[in-house]
Amino acid sequence: MHVSDTDRHAQPSEAIRIYRGPSDRVHRLANALLEAPAVSVVTQRSADVRALAIQLFDEGMSAVHLTRIVAELNDLVTRRLLSLIAVEHKVQHLRWCWMALGSEGRLEQTIHTDQDNAIIFHDAHAEEAHARLLPFARAVNQALARAGFRLCPGDIMAGNPRWCLSDTAWQRRFAEWVDTGDPEALLHGAIFFDFRGLYGDLSLVESLREWLSGYIADRPLFLRQMSENAMRTRPPLGLFGALSPLSRPFPKRRTIDIKLRGVSPFSDAARILALSRGLRATNSSDRLLHWARTPSEKRQAESWTRALAALQTYRLQRQMACAKQGLPMDNAIDTHQLSHFDRAVMRAALVEARETQRHLSISYQLTP
């Protein structure tokens, strides 16, 4: 990893630079993270990110903008931790890159999130690189946990030897997933195919993305299998498109898991559409808008991104309410607590989520 690479991406993002708010709070917090002199200070500042997110949401910031701001500030937290811990573990001379996966890779993190990350390193001197980078990655994972990013229950983290691999090994791993298309491969596809280079030698990640685009282009069956898997989780709509929330496990509540049954259909469809056209974007809205080429596709993509933004707003409202009440955060929306207007908006957004699945079913000749 070259010093120039570190300097280049250890800066506030465009999303942060364009924000102007009272007292420039986002800018001041970004600068505080960039200048944090120790891991313990970064950990303290990370708590400020969540507190600021609640303030900005209460002040009316849109869900789309807020999730991007949160993700960008979280990027700065992670980058500063990586920078500080890399010096301790003496890995600066190696060619490697930290990859963000899942919602972090899509720049769609909310204040209720855990870790999904990995490392890619250059094949040269692979044994030495793996031996040095693995304890470094574990130290970073633990530091992130102390900063409020829960350890991944499935251990999809860079400190796991399975996800700290050379560039050649990553190609073999992706090829295995694409060629087998088994349930585990499709599960990993929903997380790993959203990878984004976060810190280090970004050219390693871009080379992997370019290789993967070409590999998938020659194997359309995998996208069909991903589409089949994506359609297993249906938006909660019943007869005539009415909201159909689940009553279990809360008999007196009718709840919708807005992430699983509302947001995920959009992110799943956006991933498949992006892969089908070899797009570099990882954010779901960006993927949908960049995928659209014809006037009809552009109108459809705009409807989908508006619907996704509405569902993300309800999701954030739920998480903010939990945080303020000191409750464990979740994505369960009790439809009895929604106004008539909000139920209508949610229903319309979920109809669009169902439309993304219909589009996949037509594109890949699946049973709707």
HELIX and SHEET records of a PDB file:
HELIX    1   1 VAL A    3  HIS A    9  1                                   7    
HELIX    2   2 GLU A   14  ARG A   17  1                                   4    
HELIX    3   3 PRO A   22  ASP A   24  5                                   3    
HELIX    4   4 ARG A   25  LEU A   34  1                                  10    
HELIX    5   5 VAL A   39  ASP A   58  1                                  20    
HELIX    6   6 ALA A   63  HIS A   89  1                                  27    
HELIX    7   7 GLY A  102  GLY A  105  1                                   4    
HELIX    8   8 ALA A  126  ARG A  146  1                                  21    
HELIX    9   9 PRO A  161  TRP A  163  5                                   3    
HELIX   10  10 ASP A  167  THR A  180  1                                  14    
HELIX   11  11 PRO A  183  PHE A  192  1                                  10    
HELIX   12  12 LEU A  202  ALA A  217  1                                  16    
HELIX   13  13 PRO A  220  ALA A  230  1                                  11    
HELIX   14  14 LEU A  239  GLY A  241  5                                   3    
HELIX   15  15 ILE A  258  ILE A  258  1                                   1    
HELIX   16  16 LYS A  259  VAL A  263  3                                   5    
HELIX   17  17 SER A  264  SER A  276  1                                  13    
HELIX   18  18 SER A  284  TRP A  291  1                                   8    
HELIX   19  19 PRO A  295  GLN A  325  1                                  31    
HELIX   20  20 THR A  335  GLN A  337  5                                   3    
HELIX   21  21 HIS A  340  SER A  363  1                                  24    
SHEET    1   A 4 CYS A 164  SER A 166  0                                        
SHEET    2   A 4 ASN A 117  PHE A 121  1                                        
SHEET    3   A 4 TRP A  96  ALA A 100 -1                                        
SHEET    4   A 4 ARG A 196  GLY A 200 -1                                        
SHEET    1   B 2 THR A 255  ASP A 257  0                                        
SHEET    2   B 2 ALA A 332  ASP A 334 -1                                        
END                                                                             
